[in-house]
């Protein structure tokens, strides 16, 4: 694992995927803090303020909806190349789910302000994020 100024290219290797023809290049450490998370680490809780977007470099997470009765439902899984927390950051609303790592994972925690600034000023990046979020 490389920490520092290495880069990752976000692309899906499935040929039928609309983003397979292009990529978004990001720099480790330039946007946020890259960190290792143990299995079963909670990145954020449902209902808390959306202060960060996460980019999964390695590993897998689950998005969990918790009900007031204590029942939890797994809504989906996300893996390398996925962003977590974008809807809440873009709308300025609290996180709608809790996110928990399923395996040891490497994620980049990107402050909401930095993410929104790039989203608003870089049309190519904004389009790629839209494509990634749509899959």
C-alpha positions as CSV (number, residue, x, y, z in Angstrom):
1,X,0.0,0.0,0.0
2,X,1.3,3.4,-0.9
3,X,0.6,6.4,1.3
4,X,1.5,9.9,0.2
5,X,1.4,11.3,-3.4
6,X,0.6,8.2,-5.4
7,X,-2.5,8.3,-7.6
8,X,-5.6,6.1,-8.1
9,X,-7.7,6.0,-11.2
10,X,-11.4,5.5,-10.8
11,X,-12.8,3.4,-13.5
12,X,-14.8,0.2,-13.8
13,X,-13.3,-2.6,-15.7
14,X,-16.7,-3.9,-17.0
15,X,-16.7,-3.0,-20.7
16,X,-20.4,-2.3,-20.7
17,X,-20.1,0.3,-17.9
18,X,-20.5,3.9,-19.2
19,X,-17.4,5.0,-17.3
20,X,-15.1,2.3,-18.6
21,X,-14.1,4.6,-21.5
22,X,-12.7,7.2,-19.1
23,X,-11.2,7.7,-15.7
24,X,-10.9,10.3,-12.9
25,X,-7.4,10.6,-11.5
26,X,-7.1,11.5,-7.9
27,X,-4.0,12.0,-5.7
28,X,-3.7,10.2,-2.4
29,X,-3.2,12.7,0.4
30,X,-4.0,15.7,-1.8
31,X,-7.7,15.7,-1.0
32,X,-7.9,14.2,2.4
33,X,-6.4,11.7,4.8
34,X,-5.8,8.1,3.6
35,X,-6.2,5.7,6.5
36,X,-6.5,2.0,7.2
37,X,-9.7,0.8,8.8
38,X,-10.1,-2.5,10.6
39,X,-13.1,-4.8,9.7
40,X,-16.3,-3.6,11.4
41,X,-15.1,0.0,11.8
42,X,-18.0,2.5,11.7
43,X,-17.1,5.4,9.4
44,X,-20.2,7.5,10.3
45,X,-23.6,7.0,11.9
46,X,-27.0,7.6,10.4
47,X,-28.3,11.1,11.3
48,X,-24.9,12.7,12.0
49,X,-23.8,15.8,10.1
50,X,-22.3,15.1,6.7
51,X,-18.8,16.5,7.1
52,X,-16.9,14.2,4.8
53,X,-17.0,12.2,1.6
54,X,-15.1,8.9,1.6
55,X,-13.3,7.3,-1.3
56,X,-12.7,3.5,-1.0
57,X,-9.2,2.7,-2.2
58,X,-9.3,-0.9,-1.0
59,X,-11.8,-3.0,0.8
60,X,-15.6,-3.1,1.1
61,X,-18.3,-1.4,3.2
62,X,-22.0,-1.8,3.9
63,X,-24.6,0.9,4.1
64,X,-27.0,0.2,6.9
65,X,-30.4,1.8,7.7
66,X,-31.3,1.7,11.3
67,X,-34.9,1.9,12.5
68,X,-36.1,3.3,15.9
69,X,-37.0,-0.3,16.9
70,X,-33.3,-1.3,16.7
71,X,-33.7,-3.3,13.5
72,X,-31.0,-2.8,10.9
73,X,-31.2,-3.3,7.2
74,X,-28.2,-3.6,4.9
75,X,-29.1,-1.4,1.9
76,X,-26.1,-2.0,-0.3
77,X,-22.4,-2.8,-0.4
78,X,-19.6,-0.6,-1.9
79,X,-16.0,-1.5,-2.8
80,X,-12.9,0.0,-4.3
81,X,-13.5,3.0,-6.5
82,X,-16.7,4.0,-4.8
83,X,-17.5,7.2,-3.0
84,X,-19.5,7.2,0.2
85,X,-21.5,10.1,1.6
86,X,-22.0,12.2,-1.5
87,X,-25.8,12.6,-1.4
88,X,-25.7,14.0,2.2
89,X,-22.8,16.3,1.5
90,X,-24.3,17.7,-1.7
91,X,-27.7,18.3,-0.1
92,X,-26.3,19.5,3.2
93,X,-28.4,16.9,5.1
94,X,-27.3,14.5,7.7
95,X,-26.0,11.1,6.6
96,X,-29.0,8.8,5.7
97,X,-27.3,5.6,6.7
98,X,-24.5,4.3,8.8
99,X,-21.4,2.9,7.0
100,X,-19.4,0.0,8.4
101,X,-16.3,-1.7,6.9
102,X,-16.8,-5.4,6.1
103,X,-13.1,-6.2,5.7
104,X,-9.9,-4.4,6.5
105,X,-10.1,-1.3,4.2
106,X,-8.2,1.7,3.0
107,X,-10.3,4.8,2.6
108,X,-9.6,8.5,1.9
109,X,-11.6,10.9,4.1
110,X,-12.2,14.1,2.0
111,X,-13.6,17.2,3.8
112,X,-17.0,18.2,2.3
113,X,-15.8,21.7,1.5
114,X,-12.9,20.4,-0.7
115,X,-15.1,17.9,-2.4
116,X,-17.9,20.4,-3.2
117,X,-15.4,23.0,-4.4
118,X,-14.0,20.5,-7.0
119,X,-17.4,19.3,-7.9
120,X,-18.5,22.9,-8.7
121,X,-15.4,24.0,-10.5
122,X,-14.3,20.9,-12.5
123,X,-17.0,19.8,-15.0
124,X,-15.2,16.7,-16.1
125,X,-14.8,15.5,-12.5
126,X,-18.5,16.3,-11.8
127,X,-19.6,14.2,-14.8
128,X,-17.4,11.3,-13.7
129,X,-18.7,11.4,-10.2
130,X,-22.2,11.4,-11.6
131,X,-21.4,8.3,-13.6
132,X,-19.9,6.5,-10.7
133,X,-22.8,7.4,-8.4
134,X,-25.3,6.1,-11.1
135,X,-23.9,2.6,-11.3
